[in-house]
Amino acid sequence: VDVVYRQMLRWQAQWQLDVDFYHVTSAWAAINVAGPRARELLAPLVEDVDLSAEAFGFSACREGQVLGVPARLMRVGFVGELGWEVHVPAHHGEALWQRLLADGRALGVAPVGIEAQRLLRRNCPACMREGPPGDLDRAALEDLGMELATVHRGAGCE
């Protein structure tokens, strides 16, 4: 993000653009809520946004309220499961995180690190089109001799 921001500032100066750029990445907290029961966990916390499959399709983005604060929700599938990326103002991130963990306890929710997420994505061919550059350079479980840990899903990883 910093590289892109700096390049945009260069272009602004070079081309004498009459625009302003603001680097707001650190102003937002982002949490990925994924899994077969993601909608069930997230829906009670969301206001003003219909999370149904019909109203909120894959790759869509909506703005609404989560826990009473402004939020941006993106329908994603980084690990081959139903999922949303939820962005809230940074100072509300910890409260959202704690609430998701507390409410999700009965649903079997557990935090997953970024490397586990990348391995899940790596093992889901339909998910390979997503993700930051460099993800494809990560080792697959089979490459590490860990075939027994591989998550197998349907052909489309839905």
HELIX and SHEET records of a PDB file:
HELIX    1   1 ASP A    2  GLN A   14  1                                  13    
HELIX    2   2 THR A   25  ALA A   27  5                                   3    
HELIX    3   3 ALA A   38  LEU A   42  1                                   5    
HELIX    4   4 ALA A   43  LEU A   45  5                                   3    
HELIX    5   5 ALA A   90  HIS A   92  5                                   3    
HELIX    6   6 GLY A   93  GLY A  104  1                                  12    
HELIX    7   7 ARG A  105  LEU A  107  5                                   3    
HELIX    8   8 ILE A  114  ARG A  122  1                                   9    
HELIX    9   9 PRO A  125  CYS A  127  5                                   3    
HELIX   10  10 ASP A  135  ASP A  137  5                                   3    
HELIX   11  11 GLU A  142  LEU A  144  5                                   3    
HELIX   12  12 GLU A  147  ALA A  149  5                                   3    
SHEET    1   A 5 TRP A  28  ALA A  34  0                                        
SHEET    2   A 5 GLY A  83  PRO A  89 -1                                        
SHEET    3   A 5 VAL A  69  VAL A  76 -1                                        
SHEET    4   A 5 CYS A  61  VAL A  66 -1                                        
SHEET    5   A 5 VAL A  46  GLU A  47 -1                                        
END                                                                             
